Amino acid sequence: MQTEQGTKIVARFFEALEALKAKKVIRGKKTFVTRYNINLGNFWQLEQNKSRDILQLAWLANLVTDYNISADWLLTGRGNMFTTEPIGRTKFENKSRLGNFRQMCLF
C-alpha cells in the first residue's frame, strides 16, 4: 500500500501521460508502455488503484528525460509540469544524445 505522498506521485504520473497525449506527443498510454517495455498489467492495475505499490522509478525517469516533465513537479507537485515544451524523443535518440554528452565530458 502506497503512502499518501506516493499516491499523489502516481496521480501526477498519469496526469503527465494525459497531458502528453493531449499535446499529441504520444498517441496514448499504450504507446508509452510499449516504448519502455512496461508490464501492461501492472500499468493498468496502478491506474485503476493508485494506492498500489507497483510504480517503478524508471517510469518517472522516462518522463523526465524523454519528455521534459519536471522531476520537482512529479515528486512534489510544485512548479510547472513541463520544464520546456515536451520533446518526445525515442530511446535511441536519447541514448545517442547521452553518448554525445559523455564524449563532450571527456575533453
Biotite code that builds the C-alpha atoms (Angstrom):
import biotite.structure as struc

atoms = struc.array([
    struc.Atom([0.000, 0.000, 0.000], chain_id="A", res_id=1, res_name="MET", atom_name="CA", element="C"),
    struc.Atom([1.343, 3.419, -1.015], chain_id="A", res_id=2, res_name="GLN", atom_name="CA", element="C"),
    struc.Atom([1.710, 6.306, 1.370], chain_id="A", res_id=3, res_name="THR", atom_name="CA", element="C"),
    struc.Atom([-0.460, 9.348, 0.725], chain_id="A", res_id=4, res_name="GLU", atom_name="CA", element="C"),
    struc.Atom([2.549, 11.097, -0.840], chain_id="A", res_id=5, res_name="GLN", atom_name="CA", element="C"),
    struc.Atom([3.254, 8.071, -3.061], chain_id="A", res_id=6, res_name="GLY", atom_name="CA", element="C"),
    struc.Atom([-0.346, 8.003, -4.241], chain_id="A", res_id=7, res_name="THR", atom_name="CA", element="C"),
    struc.Atom([-0.091, 11.684, -5.227], chain_id="A", res_id=8, res_name="LYS", atom_name="CA", element="C"),
    struc.Atom([3.070, 10.950, -7.237], chain_id="A", res_id=9, res_name="ILE", atom_name="CA", element="C"),
    struc.Atom([1.254, 8.152, -9.063], chain_id="A", res_id=10, res_name="VAL", atom_name="CA", element="C"),
    struc.Atom([-1.635, 10.511, -9.819], chain_id="A", res_id=11, res_name="ALA", atom_name="CA", element="C"),
    struc.Atom([0.789, 13.104, -11.240], chain_id="A", res_id=12, res_name="ARG", atom_name="CA", element="C"),
    struc.Atom([2.452, 10.380, -13.329], chain_id="A", res_id=13, res_name="PHE", atom_name="CA", element="C"),
    struc.Atom([-0.867, 9.593, -15.014], chain_id="A", res_id=14, res_name="PHE", atom_name="CA", element="C"),
    struc.Atom([-1.712, 13.298, -15.275], chain_id="A", res_id=15, res_name="GLU", atom_name="CA", element="C"),
    struc.Atom([1.554, 13.832, -17.167], chain_id="A", res_id=16, res_name="ALA", atom_name="CA", element="C"),
    struc.Atom([0.746, 10.986, -19.550], chain_id="A", res_id=17, res_name="LEU", atom_name="CA", element="C"),
    struc.Atom([-2.659, 12.529, -20.242], chain_id="A", res_id=18, res_name="GLU", atom_name="CA", element="C"),
    struc.Atom([-1.008, 15.899, -20.936], chain_id="A", res_id=19, res_name="ALA", atom_name="CA", element="C"),
    struc.Atom([1.446, 14.284, -23.361], chain_id="A", res_id=20, res_name="LEU", atom_name="CA", element="C"),
    struc.Atom([-1.472, 12.593, -25.101], chain_id="A", res_id=21, res_name="LYS", atom_name="CA", element="C"),
    struc.Atom([-3.420, 15.876, -25.284], chain_id="A", res_id=22, res_name="ALA", atom_name="CA", element="C"),
    struc.Atom([-0.378, 17.619, -26.815], chain_id="A", res_id=23, res_name="LYS", atom_name="CA", element="C"),
    struc.Atom([-0.101, 14.716, -29.297], chain_id="A", res_id=24, res_name="LYS", atom_name="CA", element="C"),
    struc.Atom([3.425, 13.906, -28.146], chain_id="A", res_id=25, res_name="VAL", atom_name="CA", element="C"),
    struc.Atom([2.351, 10.294, -27.618], chain_id="A", res_id=26, res_name="ILE", atom_name="CA", element="C"),
    struc.Atom([-0.635, 8.544, -29.173], chain_id="A", res_id=27, res_name="ARG", atom_name="CA", element="C"),
    struc.Atom([-1.729, 7.127, -25.841], chain_id="A", res_id=28, res_name="GLY", atom_name="CA", element="C"),
    struc.Atom([-0.700, 5.299, -22.717], chain_id="A", res_id=29, res_name="LYS", atom_name="CA", element="C"),
    struc.Atom([-0.149, 2.067, -24.618], chain_id="A", res_id=30, res_name="LYS", atom_name="CA", element="C"),
    struc.Atom([2.483, 3.872, -26.704], chain_id="A", res_id=31, res_name="THR", atom_name="CA", element="C"),
    struc.Atom([4.341, 4.786, -23.521], chain_id="A", res_id=32, res_name="PHE", atom_name="CA", element="C"),
    struc.Atom([4.011, 1.275, -22.094], chain_id="A", res_id=33, res_name="VAL", atom_name="CA", element="C"),
    struc.Atom([5.277, -0.327, -25.304], chain_id="A", res_id=34, res_name="THR", atom_name="CA", element="C"),
    struc.Atom([8.145, 2.121, -25.781], chain_id="A", res_id=35, res_name="ARG", atom_name="CA", element="C"),
    struc.Atom([9.561, 1.379, -22.321], chain_id="A", res_id=36, res_name="TYR", atom_name="CA", element="C"),
    struc.Atom([8.704, -2.321, -22.048], chain_id="A", res_id=37, res_name="ASN", atom_name="CA", element="C"),
    struc.Atom([6.436, -1.736, -19.070], chain_id="A", res_id=38, res_name="ILE", atom_name="CA", element="C"),
    struc.Atom([4.284, -4.617, -17.889], chain_id="A", res_id=39, res_name="ASN", atom_name="CA", element="C"),
    struc.Atom([0.858, -3.673, -19.219], chain_id="A", res_id=40, res_name="LEU", atom_name="CA", element="C"),
    struc.Atom([-0.974, -5.484, -16.412], chain_id="A", res_id=41, res_name="GLY", atom_name="CA", element="C"),
    struc.Atom([0.921, -3.619, -13.699], chain_id="A", res_id=42, res_name="ASN", atom_name="CA", element="C"),
    struc.Atom([0.375, -0.335, -15.519], chain_id="A", res_id=43, res_name="PHE", atom_name="CA", element="C"),
    struc.Atom([-3.404, -0.769, -15.793], chain_id="A", res_id=44, res_name="TRP", atom_name="CA", element="C"),
    struc.Atom([-3.672, -2.035, -12.197], chain_id="A", res_id=45, res_name="GLN", atom_name="CA", element="C"),
    struc.Atom([-1.851, 1.046, -10.976], chain_id="A", res_id=46, res_name="LEU", atom_name="CA", element="C"),
    struc.Atom([-4.056, 3.351, -12.994], chain_id="A", res_id=47, res_name="GLU", atom_name="CA", element="C"),
    struc.Atom([-7.170, 1.740, -11.505], chain_id="A", res_id=48, res_name="GLN", atom_name="CA", element="C"),
    struc.Atom([-5.798, 1.733, -7.947], chain_id="A", res_id=49, res_name="ASN", atom_name="CA", element="C"),
    struc.Atom([-3.195, 4.462, -7.435], chain_id="A", res_id=50, res_name="LYS", atom_name="CA", element="C"),
    struc.Atom([-2.513, 3.295, -3.886], chain_id="A", res_id=51, res_name="SER", atom_name="CA", element="C"),
    struc.Atom([-0.904, 0.056, -5.161], chain_id="A", res_id=52, res_name="ARG", atom_name="CA", element="C"),
    struc.Atom([2.827, -0.048, -4.536], chain_id="A", res_id=53, res_name="ASP", atom_name="CA", element="C"),
    struc.Atom([3.938, -1.028, -8.069], chain_id="A", res_id=54, res_name="ILE", atom_name="CA", element="C"),
    struc.Atom([5.163, 2.227, -9.636], chain_id="A", res_id=55, res_name="LEU", atom_name="CA", element="C"),
    struc.Atom([8.696, 1.831, -10.969], chain_id="A", res_id=56, res_name="GLN", atom_name="CA", element="C"),
    struc.Atom([11.106, 4.752, -10.627], chain_id="A", res_id=57, res_name="LEU", atom_name="CA", element="C"),
    struc.Atom([12.227, 4.185, -14.212], chain_id="A", res_id=58, res_name="ALA", atom_name="CA", element="C"),
    struc.Atom([8.727, 5.137, -15.377], chain_id="A", res_id=59, res_name="TRP", atom_name="CA", element="C"),
    struc.Atom([9.166, 8.549, -13.767], chain_id="A", res_id=60, res_name="LEU", atom_name="CA", element="C"),
    struc.Atom([12.706, 8.877, -15.108], chain_id="A", res_id=61, res_name="ALA", atom_name="CA", element="C"),
    struc.Atom([11.433, 8.231, -18.642], chain_id="A", res_id=62, res_name="ASN", atom_name="CA", element="C"),
    struc.Atom([9.015, 11.139, -18.344], chain_id="A", res_id=63, res_name="LEU", atom_name="CA", element="C"),
    struc.Atom([11.757, 13.422, -17.036], chain_id="A", res_id=64, res_name="VAL", atom_name="CA", element="C"),
    struc.Atom([14.481, 12.526, -19.521], chain_id="A", res_id=65, res_name="THR", atom_name="CA", element="C"),
    struc.Atom([12.450, 11.901, -22.658], chain_id="A", res_id=66, res_name="ASP", atom_name="CA", element="C"),
    struc.Atom([9.502, 14.305, -22.368], chain_id="A", res_id=67, res_name="TYR", atom_name="CA", element="C"),
    struc.Atom([10.730, 17.286, -20.309], chain_id="A", res_id=68, res_name="ASN", atom_name="CA", element="C"),
    struc.Atom([8.418, 16.571, -17.389], chain_id="A", res_id=69, res_name="ILE", atom_name="CA", element="C"),
    struc.Atom([9.671, 18.362, -14.297], chain_id="A", res_id=70, res_name="SER", atom_name="CA", element="C"),
    struc.Atom([11.071, 15.979, -11.692], chain_id="A", res_id=71, res_name="ALA", atom_name="CA", element="C"),
    struc.Atom([10.215, 18.526, -8.998], chain_id="A", res_id=72, res_name="ASP", atom_name="CA", element="C"),
    struc.Atom([6.606, 18.641, -10.170], chain_id="A", res_id=73, res_name="TRP", atom_name="CA", element="C"),
    struc.Atom([6.365, 14.839, -10.403], chain_id="A", res_id=74, res_name="LEU", atom_name="CA", element="C"),
    struc.Atom([7.688, 14.299, -6.888], chain_id="A", res_id=75, res_name="LEU", atom_name="CA", element="C"),
    struc.Atom([6.310, 17.314, -5.030], chain_id="A", res_id=76, res_name="THR", atom_name="CA", element="C"),
    struc.Atom([3.606, 18.883, -7.170], chain_id="A", res_id=77, res_name="GLY", atom_name="CA", element="C"),
    struc.Atom([5.468, 22.221, -7.081], chain_id="A", res_id=78, res_name="ARG", atom_name="CA", element="C"),
    struc.Atom([6.084, 24.296, -10.180], chain_id="A", res_id=79, res_name="GLY", atom_name="CA", element="C"),
    struc.Atom([5.144, 23.580, -13.767], chain_id="A", res_id=80, res_name="ASN", atom_name="CA", element="C"),
    struc.Atom([4.564, 20.122, -15.194], chain_id="A", res_id=81, res_name="MET", atom_name="CA", element="C"),
    struc.Atom([6.939, 20.752, -18.107], chain_id="A", res_id=82, res_name="PHE", atom_name="CA", element="C"),
    struc.Atom([10.452, 22.146, -17.885], chain_id="A", res_id=83, res_name="THR", atom_name="CA", element="C"),
    struc.Atom([10.127, 23.219, -21.551], chain_id="A", res_id=84, res_name="THR", atom_name="CA", element="C"),
    struc.Atom([7.908, 22.040, -24.373], chain_id="A", res_id=85, res_name="GLU", atom_name="CA", element="C"),
    struc.Atom([7.688, 18.227, -24.443], chain_id="A", res_id=86, res_name="PRO", atom_name="CA", element="C"),
    struc.Atom([10.074, 16.747, -26.971], chain_id="A", res_id=87, res_name="ILE", atom_name="CA", element="C"),
    struc.Atom([9.037, 13.111, -27.302], chain_id="A", res_id=88, res_name="GLY", atom_name="CA", element="C"),
    struc.Atom([12.427, 11.682, -28.234], chain_id="A", res_id=89, res_name="ARG", atom_name="CA", element="C"),
    struc.Atom([12.781, 7.983, -28.847], chain_id="A", res_id=90, res_name="THR", atom_name="CA", element="C"),
    struc.Atom([15.007, 5.854, -26.643], chain_id="A", res_id=91, res_name="LYS", atom_name="CA", element="C"),
    struc.Atom([17.509, 5.558, -29.496], chain_id="A", res_id=92, res_name="PHE", atom_name="CA", element="C"),
    struc.Atom([17.775, 9.332, -29.883], chain_id="A", res_id=93, res_name="GLU", atom_name="CA", element="C"),
    struc.Atom([18.231, 9.801, -26.143], chain_id="A", res_id=94, res_name="ASN", atom_name="CA", element="C"),
    struc.Atom([20.977, 7.176, -25.972], chain_id="A", res_id=95, res_name="LYS", atom_name="CA", element="C"),
    struc.Atom([22.706, 8.894, -28.874], chain_id="A", res_id=96, res_name="SER", atom_name="CA", element="C"),
    struc.Atom([22.358, 12.273, -27.165], chain_id="A", res_id=97, res_name="ARG", atom_name="CA", element="C"),
    struc.Atom([23.717, 10.816, -23.929], chain_id="A", res_id=98, res_name="LEU", atom_name="CA", element="C"),
    struc.Atom([26.662, 9.310, -25.813], chain_id="A", res_id=99, res_name="GLY", atom_name="CA", element="C"),
    struc.Atom([27.434, 12.716, -27.325], chain_id="A", res_id=100, res_name="ASN", atom_name="CA", element="C"),
    struc.Atom([27.255, 14.294, -23.881], chain_id="A", res_id=101, res_name="PHE", atom_name="CA", element="C"),
    struc.Atom([29.680, 11.722, -22.491], chain_id="A", res_id=102, res_name="ARG", atom_name="CA", element="C"),
    struc.Atom([32.088, 12.361, -25.352], chain_id="A", res_id=103, res_name="GLN", atom_name="CA", element="C"),
    struc.Atom([31.979, 16.104, -24.652], chain_id="A", res_id=104, res_name="MET", atom_name="CA", element="C"),
    struc.Atom([32.807, 15.459, -20.999], chain_id="A", res_id=105, res_name="CYS", atom_name="CA", element="C"),
    struc.Atom([35.978, 13.613, -21.952], chain_id="A", res_id=106, res_name="LEU", atom_name="CA", element="C"),
    struc.Atom([37.644, 16.836, -23.097], chain_id="A", res_id=107, res_name="PHE", atom_name="CA", element="C"),
])
